[in-house]
Amino acid sequence: MKLVASSNAAPASVNRYLLPHEQDVVTIRRHPAVLIVPVAVVLAALVLAGILSQTIGSGANGGVVLAVIWWLWLLVLVWFVWRVAEWSVDYFVITSARLLLTTGLITRQVNMMPLGKVTDMRFERTLLGRFLGYGTFVMESAGQDQALSKIDFIPYPEQLYLEVVGLIFKE
């Protein structure tokens, strides 16, 4: 499976950070597994709201208590929608010259590392990551702390690793 994307395939939110001489090699979202915890929180809150509605909501002030319970669950749901929206605009980008990670819905953050500065790179996969198909990239540079040193929830880590190593060591 080849993950090479043309420049036209990358969204405008990513293209604006590319230099004129850079070629977009891969633009990819982080793995949807990043949303496992938010989904679990929403479902747990839903179950808790249902249980509390049945037990506490039947008292004298049942209507007020029920309203509070479900309004709190609605806040959790709004938080979940926000996390999904953030995930939808976050991209990991491999160009011919550097690695970029763009994050944030309102406050945009762009972390990057030039390919020439990468001295050591590895990827890690937990058991869940191997099962679901994601991994973590860990990069080091020559004795410096970089803004882009660890990237979690990278889909297709083997293929992307080979793509990056091929760009670093092209001869």
Backbone as JSON, one array per atom type, in Angstrom:
{
  "sequence": "MKLVASSNAAPASVNRYLLPHEQDVVTIRRHPAVLIVPVAVVLAALVLAGILSQTIGSGANGGVVLAVIWWLWLLVLVWFVWRVAEWSVDYFVITSARLLLTTGLITRQVNMMPLGKVTDMRFERTLLGRFLGYGTFVMESAGQDQALSKIDFIPYPEQLYLEVVGLIFKE",
  "N": [[0.85, -1.18, 0.0], [0.75, 2.07, -0.96], [1.38, 5.21, 0.38], [1.59, 7.73, -0.64], [0.78, 11.04, -1.2], [-0.52, 13.42, -3.46], [0.23, 16.92, -4.01], [-2.16, 18.25, -4.38], [-3.93, 16.75, -2.92], [-3.59, 17.29, -0.26], [-4.99, 19.15, 2.42], [-5.94, 22.66, 2.45], [-5.33, 23.79, 4.88], [-2.97, 22.59, 5.54], [-1.29, 22.94, 3.32], [-0.65, 25.65, 3.38], [1.52, 25.86, 5.05], [3.66, 24.83, 3.76], [6.73, 25.18, 2.04], [7.64, 26.83, -1.07], [9.47, 25.23, -2.55], [9.19, 22.75, -1.45], [8.07, 19.38, -1.56], [5.1, 17.71, -1.06], [4.96, 14.68, 0.46], [3.63, 12.73, 2.08], [0.52, 13.14, 3.58], [-1.35, 12.78, 6.37], [-3.96, 11.89, 8.62], [-3.97, 11.54, 12.21], [-4.36, 8.37, 13.8], [-7.69, 7.09, 14.24], [-7.92, 5.91, 16.72], [-7.1, 7.62, 18.65], [-9.32, 8.69, 19.65], [-10.44, 6.9, 21.4], [-10.48, 7.12, 24.26], [-12.09, 9.53, 24.65], [-14.55, 8.5, 23.54], [-15.08, 6.41, 25.31], [-15.42, 7.87, 27.67], [-17.74, 9.38, 27.09], [-19.63, 7.32, 26.72], [-19.54, 6.09, 29.27], [-20.41, 8.23, 30.82], [-22.98, 8.46, 29.8], [-24.16, 6.02, 30.62], [-23.91, 6.35, 33.4], [-25.52, 8.64, 33.73], [-27.98, 7.56, 32.98], [-28.35, 5.62, 35.0], [-28.35, 7.26, 37.29], [-30.59, 8.79, 36.71], [-32.63, 6.95, 36.99], [-32.43, 6.26, 39.7], [-32.0, 8.55, 41.45], [-33.57, 10.49, 40.26], [-36.26, 10.08, 40.82], [-37.26, 11.3, 43.05], [-38.71, 13.96, 45.15], [-37.86, 16.41, 44.02], [-37.45, 15.61, 41.43], [-37.65, 16.41, 38.7], [-35.93, 18.64, 38.45], [-33.49, 17.53, 39.23], [-33.19, 15.56, 37.26], [-32.96, 17.22, 35.01], [-30.53, 18.53, 35.57], [-28.75, 16.35, 35.6], [-28.89, 15.43, 32.9], [-28.17, 17.72, 31.51], [-25.53, 17.95, 32.33], [-24.54, 15.62, 31.14], [-24.89, 16.36, 28.51], [-22.97, 18.39, 28.3], [-20.66, 16.83, 28.47], [-20.97, 15.45, 26.09], [-20.73, 17.56, 24.25], [-18.05, 18.21, 24.71], [-16.91, 15.87, 23.69], [-17.61, 16.06, 20.95], [-16.09, 18.29, 20.33], [-13.49, 17.22, 20.64], [-13.48, 15.36, 18.54], [-13.73, 17.12, 16.39], [-11.29, 18.49, 16.64], [-9.52, 16.37, 16.14], [-10.12, 15.95, 13.47], [-8.88, 18.02, 12.1], [-6.22, 17.78, 12.59], [-3.03, 16.97, 11.36], [-0.4, 14.83, 10.22], [2.47, 15.43, 8.49], [4.66, 14.58, 5.92], [7.23, 15.88, 4.18], [9.43, 16.63, 1.4], [11.49, 17.86, 2.69], [11.08, 18.11, 5.46], [9.44, 17.14, 8.58], [6.15, 17.58, 9.7], [3.73, 18.42, 12.18], [0.56, 19.32, 12.49], [-1.71, 20.82, 14.63], [-4.69, 21.54, 16.54], [-7.71, 23.39, 16.79], [-8.75, 25.98, 17.27], [-6.55, 27.47, 18.37], [-3.91, 27.25, 16.46], [-1.27, 25.01, 16.07], [1.91, 24.35, 14.87], [4.24, 22.01, 14.61], [7.56, 21.16, 13.75], [10.26, 19.32, 12.21], [13.31, 19.44, 10.61], [14.32, 17.15, 8.06], [17.03, 16.71, 7.81], [18.01, 17.09, 10.38], [17.28, 14.92, 11.86], [18.6, 12.45, 13.78], [18.19, 10.05, 14.95], [15.64, 7.68, 14.78], [12.72, 5.99, 15.65], [9.99, 3.63, 15.82], [7.29, 2.73, 17.9], [5.12, 0.15, 18.99], [2.36, -0.66, 20.8], [0.55, -3.45, 22.24], [-2.2, -3.03, 21.82], [-1.94, -1.07, 19.86], [-0.79, -2.56, 17.81], [-2.88, -4.28, 17.27], [-4.93, -2.51, 16.46], [-3.67, -0.99, 14.51], [-1.84, 1.23, 14.71], [0.91, 3.36, 15.73], [3.74, 4.8, 17.51], [5.9, 7.41, 16.75], [9.23, 8.14, 17.51], [11.59, 10.58, 17.63], [14.93, 11.78, 17.47], [17.3, 14.41, 17.66], [20.48, 15.97, 16.97], [21.56, 16.27, 19.92], [19.7, 18.19, 20.77], [16.69, 19.62, 22.06], [13.69, 19.1, 20.5], [10.72, 20.45, 19.01], [9.18, 18.59, 17.83], [9.31, 15.61, 18.8], [8.05, 13.31, 19.6], [5.42, 11.48, 18.3], [2.25, 10.43, 18.64], [-0.15, 7.83, 17.9], [0.09, 7.19, 15.09], [-0.99, 6.14, 11.99], [-0.41, 3.17, 10.01], [2.41, 2.63, 10.71], [4.75, 1.19, 9.95], [4.98, 1.49, 7.12], [5.09, 4.29, 6.92], [7.39, 4.79, 8.4], [9.35, 3.58, 6.77], [9.08, 5.27, 4.57], [9.93, 7.77, 5.61], [12.57, 7.14, 6.4], [13.6, 6.49, 3.91], [13.58, 9.04, 2.73], [15.37, 10.41, 4.38], [17.77, 9.04, 4.03], [18.28, 9.18, 1.29], [20.15, 8.68, -1.6]],
  "CA": [[0.0, 0.0, 0.0], [1.54, 3.3, -1.07], [0.69, 6.3, 1.07], [2.05, 9.0, -1.19], [-0.32, 11.92, -1.59], [-0.1, 14.54, -4.29], [0.04, 18.22, -3.36], [-3.57, 18.64, -4.46], [-4.71, 15.97, -1.97], [-3.44, 17.86, 1.07], [-5.93, 20.26, 2.64], [-5.36, 24.01, 2.45], [-4.8, 24.06, 6.22], [-1.61, 22.06, 5.57], [-0.52, 23.52, 2.21], [-0.18, 27.0, 3.7], [2.77, 25.77, 5.81], [4.7, 24.25, 2.93], [7.54, 26.12, 1.27], [7.44, 26.62, -2.52], [10.33, 24.18, -3.09], [8.9, 21.48, -0.78], [7.1, 18.49, -2.17], [4.31, 16.96, -0.1], [5.1, 13.25, 0.21], [2.52, 12.07, 2.76], [-0.29, 13.92, 4.52], [-2.22, 11.78, 6.95], [-4.5, 12.18, 9.96], [-3.62, 10.57, 13.24], [-5.27, 7.22, 13.83], [-8.91, 7.35, 15.02], [-7.8, 5.36, 18.07], [-6.89, 8.74, 19.55], [-10.65, 9.02, 20.18], [-10.94, 5.81, 22.25], [-10.78, 7.64, 25.6], [-13.32, 10.34, 24.61], [-15.73, 7.67, 23.34], [-15.33, 5.7, 26.56], [-15.93, 8.84, 28.64], [-19.13, 9.7, 26.72], [-20.47, 6.16, 27.0], [-19.62, 5.93, 30.72], [-21.28, 9.3, 31.31], [-24.35, 8.11, 29.42], [-24.6, 4.96, 31.53], [-24.06, 6.97, 34.72], [-26.7, 9.51, 33.68], [-29.14, 6.68, 32.98], [-28.5, 5.03, 36.33], [-28.75, 8.33, 38.22], [-31.96, 9.19, 36.37], [-33.55, 5.96, 37.55], [-32.37, 6.18, 41.16], [-32.15, 9.86, 42.11], [-34.56, 11.32, 39.58], [-37.65, 9.76, 41.17], [-37.63, 11.97, 44.31], [-39.61, 15.12, 45.1], [-37.3, 17.38, 43.06], [-36.99, 14.75, 40.34], [-37.51, 17.12, 37.43], [-34.72, 19.49, 38.5], [-32.33, 16.62, 39.27], [-33.06, 14.98, 35.92], [-32.45, 18.26, 34.11], [-29.1, 18.74, 35.87], [-28.01, 15.15, 35.15], [-28.81, 15.36, 31.44], [-27.39, 18.87, 31.04], [-24.12, 17.59, 32.53], [-24.17, 14.68, 30.09], [-24.8, 17.13, 27.27], [-21.65, 19.04, 28.32], [-19.68, 15.8, 28.12], [-21.15, 15.21, 24.66], [-20.13, 18.71, 23.54], [-16.6, 18.01, 24.81], [-16.58, 14.81, 22.75], [-17.7, 16.62, 19.6], [-14.91, 19.16, 20.2], [-12.31, 16.36, 20.43], [-13.58, 14.82, 17.18], [-13.43, 18.23, 15.47], [-9.84, 18.71, 16.7], [-8.87, 15.26, 15.43], [-10.36, 16.06, 12.03], [-8.02, 19.03, 11.5], [-4.82, 17.48, 12.93], [-2.38, 16.21, 10.29], [1.03, 14.55, 10.22], [2.89, 15.68, 7.1], [6.04, 14.29, 5.54], [7.58, 16.55, 2.93], [10.76, 16.3, 0.93], [12.5, 18.54, 3.5], [10.83, 18.11, 6.91], [8.26, 16.5, 9.15], [5.29, 18.55, 10.36], [2.53, 17.98, 12.87], [-0.32, 20.47, 12.68], [-2.75, 20.49, 15.61], [-5.46, 22.65, 17.11], [-8.86, 23.89, 16.06], [-8.77, 27.44, 17.4], [-5.14, 27.86, 18.44], [-3.2, 26.36, 15.55], [0.12, 24.76, 16.45], [2.63, 23.62, 13.83], [5.55, 21.53, 15.05], [8.28, 20.6, 12.6], [11.65, 18.95, 12.34], [13.94, 19.21, 9.3], [14.79, 15.78, 7.9], [18.48, 16.69, 8.02], [18.31, 17.13, 11.81], [16.91, 13.65, 12.5], [19.77, 11.57, 13.93], [17.72, 8.74, 15.38], [14.19, 7.6, 14.67], [12.17, 4.65, 15.85], [8.57, 3.61, 16.09], [6.88, 1.78, 18.92], [3.73, -0.31, 18.86], [1.83, -1.43, 21.92], [-0.3, -4.56, 21.79], [-3.41, -2.42, 21.27], [-1.53, -0.42, 18.61], [-0.62, -3.59, 16.78], [-4.2, -4.8, 16.95], [-5.72, -1.49, 15.77], [-2.94, -0.48, 13.36], [-1.19, 2.52, 14.91], [2.15, 3.32, 16.48], [4.31, 6.07, 17.97], [7.22, 7.77, 16.22], [10.1, 8.84, 18.45], [12.71, 11.11, 16.86], [15.93, 12.53, 18.19], [18.22, 15.18, 16.83], [21.82, 16.11, 17.52], [21.68, 16.88, 21.24], [18.8, 19.32, 20.95], [15.27, 19.34, 22.31], [12.92, 19.54, 19.36], [9.28, 20.55, 19.2], [8.58, 17.38, 17.28], [10.15, 14.49, 19.17], [7.22, 12.12, 19.78], [4.12, 11.61, 17.65], [1.43, 9.28, 18.98], [-1.29, 7.44, 17.07], [0.42, 7.27, 13.67], [-1.45, 4.95, 11.27], [0.54, 2.54, 9.09], [3.75, 3.09, 11.12], [5.85, 0.56, 9.19], [5.1, 2.12, 5.81], [5.55, 5.68, 7.1], [8.78, 4.73, 8.84], [10.17, 3.35, 5.58], [9.01, 6.48, 3.75], [10.79, 8.79, 6.22], [13.96, 6.69, 6.32], [13.98, 6.65, 2.52], [13.86, 10.45, 2.47], [16.56, 10.81, 5.15], [18.97, 8.4, 3.49], [18.29, 9.11, -0.17], [21.51, 8.86, -2.15]],
  "C": [[0.89, 1.24, 0.0], [0.74, 4.45, -0.5], [1.09, 7.66, 0.55], [0.86, 9.8, -1.67], [0.23, 13.03, -2.46], [-0.37, 15.85, -3.56], [-1.41, 18.66, -3.36], [-4.42, 17.92, -3.43], [-4.63, 16.55, -0.56], [-4.4, 19.04, 1.24], [-5.2, 21.6, 2.67], [-4.76, 24.35, 3.8], [-3.38, 23.53, 6.38], [-0.75, 22.74, 4.51], [0.03, 24.91, 2.54], [1.14, 27.0, 4.48], [3.93, 25.19, 5.0], [5.43, 25.33, 2.15], [7.39, 25.83, -0.22], [8.28, 25.46, -3.1], [10.06, 22.81, -2.45], [7.87, 20.68, -1.55], [6.41, 17.7, -1.06], [4.41, 15.48, -0.45], [3.92, 12.49, 0.8], [1.83, 13.08, 3.67], [-1.35, 12.97, 5.06], [-2.73, 12.25, 8.31], [-3.95, 11.16, 10.94], [-4.71, 9.5, 13.3], [-6.51, 7.54, 14.67], [-8.88, 6.77, 16.44], [-7.52, 6.44, 19.1], [-8.22, 9.12, 20.23], [-11.21, 7.93, 21.1], [-11.33, 6.33, 23.64], [-12.01, 8.57, 25.57], [-14.59, 9.53, 24.39], [-16.09, 6.94, 24.62], [-15.92, 6.64, 27.62], [-17.4, 9.17, 28.35], [-20.05, 8.54, 27.05], [-20.62, 5.93, 28.5], [-20.53, 7.0, 31.33], [-22.73, 9.03, 30.97], [-24.93, 7.05, 30.35], [-24.85, 5.53, 32.92], [-25.29, 7.87, 34.77], [-27.98, 8.68, 33.69], [-29.41, 6.08, 34.34], [-28.97, 6.08, 37.33], [-30.18, 8.78, 37.96], [-32.98, 8.23, 36.99], [-33.58, 5.97, 39.06], [-32.68, 7.51, 41.84], [-33.32, 10.64, 41.54], [-36.0, 11.06, 39.96], [-38.11, 10.43, 42.46], [-38.56, 13.15, 44.08], [-39.15, 16.16, 44.09], [-36.76, 16.65, 41.83], [-36.78, 15.47, 39.03], [-36.25, 17.96, 37.37], [-33.47, 18.61, 38.46], [-32.11, 15.99, 37.89], [-32.49, 15.99, 34.93], [-30.96, 18.49, 34.32], [-28.28, 17.57, 35.35], [-27.83, 15.17, 33.64], [-28.11, 16.58, 30.84], [-25.9, 18.61, 31.23], [-23.66, 16.58, 31.46], [-24.05, 15.39, 28.74], [-23.47, 17.89, 27.18], [-20.55, 18.05, 27.96], [-19.76, 15.49, 26.62], [-20.56, 16.33, 23.82], [-18.61, 18.6, 23.56], [-16.14, 16.94, 23.81], [-16.59, 15.32, 21.3], [-16.5, 17.53, 19.33], [-13.66, 18.33, 19.93], [-12.31, 15.75, 19.03], [-13.24, 15.91, 16.16], [-11.93, 18.53, 15.47], [-9.1, 17.62, 15.94], [-9.0, 15.44, 13.92], [-9.47, 17.1, 11.35], [-6.53, 18.82, 11.83], [-4.22, 16.58, 11.85], [-0.91, 16.0, 10.61], [1.46, 14.61, 8.76], [4.36, 15.33, 6.96], [6.26, 14.97, 4.21], [8.97, 16.11, 2.51], [11.85, 16.91, 1.8], [12.29, 18.42, 5.01], [9.59, 17.31, 7.27], [7.46, 17.57, 9.87], [4.15, 17.84, 11.07], [1.7, 19.23, 13.14], [-1.47, 20.04, 13.59], [-3.51, 21.75, 15.99], [-6.55, 23.15, 16.2], [-8.91, 25.41, 16.09], [-7.35, 27.98, 17.44], [-4.35, 26.84, 17.64], [-1.76, 26.24, 15.99], [0.75, 23.91, 15.35], [4.01, 23.29, 14.37], [6.25, 20.92, 13.85], [9.7, 20.25, 12.99], [12.21, 18.75, 10.94], [14.46, 17.78, 9.21], [16.29, 15.67, 8.15], [18.88, 16.69, 9.48], [18.01, 15.82, 12.52], [18.15, 12.75, 12.55], [19.35, 10.16, 14.34], [16.19, 8.74, 15.31], [13.77, 6.16, 14.89], [10.66, 4.75, 15.96], [8.29, 2.5, 17.08], [5.44, 1.4, 18.68], [3.37, -1.11, 20.09], [1.0, -2.58, 21.36], [-1.59, -4.03, 21.17], [-3.1, -1.72, 19.94], [-1.33, -1.41, 17.49], [-1.96, -4.14, 16.33], [-5.0, -3.8, 16.1], [-4.99, -0.85, 14.59], [-2.35, 0.9, 13.53], [0.09, 2.32, 15.71], [2.58, 4.71, 16.88], [5.67, 6.25, 17.33], [7.97, 8.53, 17.3], [11.33, 9.25, 17.67], [13.65, 11.89, 17.76], [16.79, 13.28, 17.19], [19.51, 15.4, 17.6], [21.84, 16.91, 18.81], [20.75, 18.04, 21.51], [17.41, 18.82, 21.29], [14.48, 19.91, 21.15], [11.44, 19.6, 19.7], [8.58, 19.28, 18.75], [9.48, 16.19, 17.61], [9.36, 13.2, 19.33], [5.85, 12.38, 19.17], [3.35, 10.32, 17.91], [0.36, 9.03, 17.91], [-1.05, 7.67, 15.58], [-0.1, 6.0, 12.99], [-0.37, 4.45, 10.32], [2.0, 2.88, 9.47], [4.89, 2.45, 10.35], [6.07, 1.26, 7.86], [5.61, 3.56, 5.94], [6.99, 5.73, 7.57], [9.71, 4.53, 7.64], [10.19, 4.57, 4.67], [9.95, 7.56, 4.28], [12.26, 8.39, 6.1], [14.45, 6.8, 4.88], [14.29, 8.09, 2.15], [15.13, 10.91, 3.17], [17.82, 10.28, 4.47], [18.98, 8.28, 1.99], [19.68, 9.45, -0.69], [21.42, 9.11, -3.63]]
}
